[in-house]
Amino acid sequence: MKNYVITVNGTAYDVTVEESGESTAPAAASKAAPKAAPAPKKAAAPAAGGTPINAPMRGTIVEVKVKVGDKVTNGTVVAVLEAMKMENDIVCDKDGTVAAVLVNKGDAIETGAAVITIN
């Protein structure tokens, strides 16, 4: 028996190969299960008294550009979302003050998930 470590698309697999002279079928192999990606955040109810700014599509937050207490105006970029290998700005559609930031860098989110709330 021989043990090998094979890397496929950045994921390492431990493989054991057993030689047998009886069959030409592939040898049994065992692999370590790749680490599962975290489940995307679902659309959530906004914080009480705030107006939510929602994600326009499913993706991963690559940058949060505001913090609680920041003043925002219509058109202010509040976060950057990566979807389909492209970065998309999430913009505020009204003037106000950031009441809550509901996502963090690296979070996977669903379409319609609240990103921030404003007052």
Secondary structure as GFF3:
##gff-version 3
##sequence-region A 1 119
A	DSSP	beta_strand	2	8	.	.	.	ID=ss1
A	DSSP	beta_strand	11	17	.	.	.	ID=ss2
A	DSSP	beta_strand	51	54	.	.	.	ID=ss3
A	DSSP	beta_strand	59	64	.	.	.	ID=ss4
A	DSSP	beta_strand	71	72	.	.	.	ID=ss5
A	DSSP	beta_strand	77	83	.	.	.	ID=ss6
A	DSSP	beta_strand	86	91	.	.	.	ID=ss7
A	DSSP	beta_strand	96	101	.	.	.	ID=ss8
A	DSSP	beta_strand	108	109	.	.	.	ID=ss9
A	DSSP	beta_strand	114	118	.	.	.	ID=ss10
###
